[in-house]
């Protein structure tokens, strides 16, 4: 309809939805917003208490467990060799306990068992 006046809005002067300020969130690529080393340290603290990466992410408002794991690895890599070795040993011990639980829990489900063991192996390799 040439010449008809079509409004550019839906009749509202201003959107009724408030604009939310975006929270800084770690990305899947492992990059982080500047000044987020405190968040990384919190990840390590929670992980050291035995929390899973999923529960760490949930507790800190991180987008996903993979981002919490990446934060843990950033802190691990930044530590001096002696401290890094101790952290790696503790994390390896946690993974060993998790593997025992997975093997007993998923004994009757070979596909699930293989999937969980493969994920554990990736975690172990990331510590190397």
C-alpha positions as CSV (number, residue, x, y, z in Angstrom):
1,X,0.0,0.0,0.0
2,X,2.0,2.9,-1.3
3,X,1.6,6.1,0.6
4,X,-0.1,4.6,3.7
5,X,1.4,5.7,7.0
6,X,2.7,2.6,8.8
7,X,3.8,3.3,12.4
8,X,7.3,2.4,13.2
9,X,6.3,1.3,16.8
10,X,3.6,-0.9,18.2
11,X,1.9,2.1,19.8
12,X,4.1,2.3,22.8
13,X,6.5,5.2,23.4
14,X,8.9,3.1,25.4
15,X,9.4,-0.6,25.8
16,X,7.7,-1.8,29.0
17,X,10.6,-4.2,29.6
18,X,13.5,-2.7,31.6
19,X,16.9,-3.1,30.1
20,X,19.0,-5.4,32.2
21,X,22.7,-4.8,32.6
22,X,24.6,-7.8,31.4
23,X,26.6,-9.7,34.1
24,X,30.1,-10.7,33.2
25,X,30.1,-14.4,32.5
26,X,33.0,-16.6,31.6
27,X,32.8,-17.9,28.0
28,X,33.1,-21.4,26.7
29,X,36.4,-20.4,25.0
30,X,38.0,-20.0,28.3
31,X,38.5,-16.3,28.0
32,X,37.4,-14.2,30.9
33,X,36.5,-10.6,31.5
34,X,39.3,-8.4,32.8
35,X,39.7,-8.4,36.6
36,X,37.9,-11.7,37.2
37,X,40.8,-13.5,38.9
38,X,38.8,-13.3,42.2
39,X,36.1,-15.4,40.5
40,X,38.7,-17.9,39.4
41,X,40.0,-18.1,43.0
42,X,36.5,-18.7,44.3
43,X,36.2,-21.5,41.8
44,X,39.3,-23.1,43.2
45,X,38.1,-22.6,46.8
46,X,34.8,-24.3,46.1
47,X,36.4,-27.1,44.1
48,X,38.8,-27.7,47.0
49,X,35.8,-28.3,49.3
50,X,34.7,-31.2,47.0
51,X,32.0,-29.4,45.0
52,X,31.5,-30.5,41.4
53,X,32.2,-28.1,38.6
54,X,28.4,-27.9,38.0
55,X,27.7,-26.9,41.5
56,X,30.6,-24.4,41.5
57,X,29.2,-22.8,38.3
58,X,25.7,-22.7,39.8
59,X,27.0,-21.2,43.1
60,X,29.0,-18.4,41.4
61,X,26.6,-17.6,38.5
62,X,29.0,-19.0,35.9
63,X,27.3,-19.9,32.6
64,X,28.3,-23.6,32.6
65,X,30.5,-26.2,34.3
66,X,33.0,-26.1,31.5
67,X,33.7,-22.5,32.3
68,X,34.2,-23.3,36.0
69,X,36.7,-26.0,34.9
70,X,38.5,-23.5,32.7
71,X,38.8,-21.1,35.6
72,X,40.2,-23.9,37.8
73,X,42.8,-24.6,35.1
74,X,43.8,-20.9,34.7
75,X,44.5,-20.8,38.4
76,X,46.3,-24.1,38.4
77,X,48.6,-23.0,35.5
78,X,49.4,-19.7,37.3
79,X,50.6,-21.4,40.5
80,X,54.2,-22.0,41.3
81,X,55.4,-25.6,40.5
82,X,55.2,-26.9,44.1
83,X,51.7,-25.6,44.7
84,X,50.6,-26.7,41.2
85,X,51.8,-30.2,42.0
86,X,49.8,-30.3,45.2
87,X,46.6,-29.0,43.5
88,X,47.0,-31.5,40.7
89,X,47.4,-34.4,43.3
90,X,44.2,-33.3,45.1
91,X,42.3,-32.9,41.9
92,X,43.5,-36.3,40.7
93,X,42.4,-37.9,44.0
94,X,38.9,-36.4,43.5
95,X,38.8,-37.8,40.0
96,X,39.8,-41.2,41.3
97,X,37.0,-41.2,43.9
98,X,34.6,-40.1,41.2
99,X,35.7,-42.9,38.9
100,X,35.0,-45.5,41.6
101,X,31.5,-44.1,42.1
102,X,30.8,-44.0,38.4
103,X,32.1,-47.6,37.9
104,X,29.8,-48.9,40.7
105,X,26.8,-46.8,39.7
106,X,26.9,-47.4,36.0
107,X,28.0,-51.1,36.0
108,X,24.7,-52.2,34.3
109,X,24.8,-49.4,31.7
110,X,27.9,-49.9,29.5
111,X,27.1,-46.9,27.3
112,X,26.7,-44.5,30.2
113,X,29.8,-46.0,31.9
114,X,31.9,-45.4,28.7
115,X,30.6,-41.9,28.3
116,X,31.4,-41.0,31.9
117,X,34.8,-42.6,31.8
118,X,35.7,-40.7,28.7
119,X,34.7,-37.4,30.4
120,X,36.9,-38.3,33.4
121,X,39.8,-39.1,31.1
122,X,39.5,-35.6,29.5
123,X,39.6,-34.1,33.0
124,X,42.7,-36.1,33.8
125,X,44.4,-35.0,30.5
126,X,43.6,-31.3,31.3
127,X,45.7,-31.6,34.4
128,X,48.8,-32.7,32.6
